[in-house]
Structure formats: structure tokens, C-alpha cells
Amino acid sequence: YDEILFYHEGGVDVGDVDAKAERMQLSTGEMPTLATVTAKLLGKVPDAKKENLASFVVSMYQFYKDLHFAYLEINPLVMLEDNTVVPLDMAAKLDETASFLCAQRWGEVDWPPPFGRAAYPEEALIREMDGKTGASLKLTILNDRGRVWTMVAGGGASVVYADTVADYGWGHELANYGEYSGAPSTEETFVYAKTLLSLMMKYKHPEGKFLIIGGGIANFTDVAATFTGLIQALQHYASDIKEHKIQIWIRRAGPNYVEGLRKVKAASDKLGLGLKVYGPETHITAVIPMALGLMQALPEPDLSAACGPPVRKLIPNAGSKPSTQKPAPPATKHTIVTATPETTSIVYGMQNRAVQGMLDFDYMCKRKKPSVEAMIFPFSGNHYVKFYWGTEEI
């Protein structure tokens, strides 16, 4: 329920308003009327002022609900000789979770840091970067002396990783919460990773620390490009990483993930950091218990194989029938693609930029239909992706 408190006197010497004030409780969804406000709250107000004051209280409560306030206090509230109501001072708290409903009506709001503490300079840096880029960059420090740090791609994945750390009994050592997603550039990933590593270096722990770099299967973020920024940060702090006994475990997938994992593994071998890297053949959170020593580490994947979907063993089924699919035709010596204005292609992977470039070229060449027939992405269900054909969406 909501509660409206009213006291007919105000100012700095008003005393304990909670003990003195008249009160009116309202059930969820209930709206006060002029009559109920007058009867329950304005008993000590002169009769000539009751009507306007009751109207103000009802309107103020509607305003309070519409803009999702959690608390609203006016002291003092002044009524002039013509019964005009003038609030002289106000204190309020907004429900931040209603931002998706009221952000435009609230305007620019400078939210205080969570947990009642001052913001870290590193948090302010990432927040400033987030405001200047189309990517999503978030960082909240939970325990700057913690041993478990995460650098997770994707808002949903970041929650899953934090919950998993807590589920394994390491919540008290979870140092941060955050995410980087939305195809951040190499430079943005470098700054984000460097910021995390600098925070890890503030306090040394005799048993070392863990940096878990993870995420689901990216839709359009180029894993190789972001890992280039990560590698730059690892090179910058290589000696400190060894000194602080920081173990780094990586699980990542998405466009160009094999190239990205190859690059970061090669950099690790060169710098002597001992990184463990895994792709989509490993469960999204499996690196967490492996990093924390709660389960035996799985063998790392063979990164020399060509890029493709992860290979998993099929589950045997006693009632399965033999396949009726015809075998592929034998290979021929013909290696030249004979393209015509009617030739179309199928693109493997979510290569949105490449496809849009092909469509733009097709349109400029006055093709009657796009040269791309479909895109294959084996990590999700069937869905449609919008592109531009000239000025029209297709």
C-alpha cells in the first residue's frame, strides 16, 4: 500500500512528523478522493483552504504514481492568501527500475552509485565510454579485494556467470559485475580489459586470483576483433599477471571465434601466461568450476581445425532408423564458379555487414533480385534478418 502523511505545520522545527502527522493508507491501485483527503488529513486546516489543498494532494499523488516515485516529501508547503499552493522544498526518491517507462519524462537523472558508496574512477571511465559508443559497456565493483573477476560478453550471460560463481560457494569472492557486448571495437575492448586488470592488481592475494572471460554464442560481435583488444591488454600487464598469480580462463563462441581463440592462445604461449581457452564445444559456464578447482579441467579444443560448428557425439537411440539421405555426389575437377546475373549464394554465419555490402553492390549493378539467397547460422533457430535493397527493407 501507499501512505500519505500530512501535518498542518512545517519548517525546520516541526519536530517528529511521523508521530504528529495525520495518515491515510491507500491500497494498490486505489485513488484518493477530495472528500477522503479532506476528512482524513485536513482536519486542522482552515475551512477556506481545504478545497484547494485537497485538490493539490490528490493531484500530487497522481503525479507520484505516474512518475514512479518511491518517496516524495514536501516541507514546507505554503498557501498564499489567494489559496495558491507553493511547495518551497522537496526531497524525492525515484524507482530506478521504472526507467524503461519514465526515462523520457524524468529527463536527465544522475543516479548515485549502488550500495551506498562512492563510485570508483574505473566505473566512471567505463560509464563514460558506454555513453559514447553504440556498444554496451558496464562495470560495477562488488568487492575490490575479491579473487574472482569476470569479463563477460552479453547482459544475460553476465547474470548467468555471476549466479554460477555464487552457486559454487564463491559469492563472497566475486569482485565485479559487468558486460561488454554490441560489437565493441578493438580499442574499446582494450580499455575495458586493461581497466579490469588494473583493478585486479590493486591488492595482491597469496593464493592468486581468477579472471573468467566468457559469453554465449555471439550473433554479430567479431570475436577475433574484440580478442585483439584483449591481447593488447594482456601484453600490457603480462609481468603483473604472473606476479599476482592470475589464472585466466576463456570460453567464447560466435563469428570468427576460432581465429580469436587461436590469437589469444598464441599470445598466451608467447607471454607465458598459461591461458585456458574453450569454444562452443564446452558448456557456457563449465570454465567456472574448472577455474576454481572444483572439477578436473577438460582438454582444450583443437584450434588447428577449420572453423565450423562444434562437434559433439550423437546420443545413441535404439529405435533410430537408417538414413535415407542420398550421399553427396563425388567431387569434380571443375573449380571455376561460372556466375551469371541470376546466380545466387548462401552465406555461412551471421555476416550481416558482408551481406549488406553484397546487396548494395547488386542494387548498384541493377540486378533484379539480390545475390544472397539465405544465411546459415547453426547456433539458433530459423529467423529473419532485415536488410536494405536500395531504400527499401527486405
Salt bridges, closest charged atoms under 4 A:
GLU3 OE2 - ARG23 NH1 3.34
GLU9 OE2 - HIS8 NE2 3.85
ASP47 OD1 - LYS50 NZ 3.17
GLU122 OE2 - LYS202 NZ 3.54
GLU123 OE2 - ARG117 NH2 2.74
GLU128 OE2 - LYS132 NZ 3.00
ASP130 OD2 - LYS138 NZ 3.13
GLU207 OE1 - ARG147 NH1 3.48
GLU243 OE2 - LYS204 NZ 3.04
GLU259 OE2 - LYS263 NZ 3.49
GLU300 OE1 - LYS265 NZ 3.08
GLU300 OE2 - LYS276 NZ 3.86
GLU373 OE1 - LYS369 NZ 3.88
GLU393 OE1 - LYS386 NZ 3.67
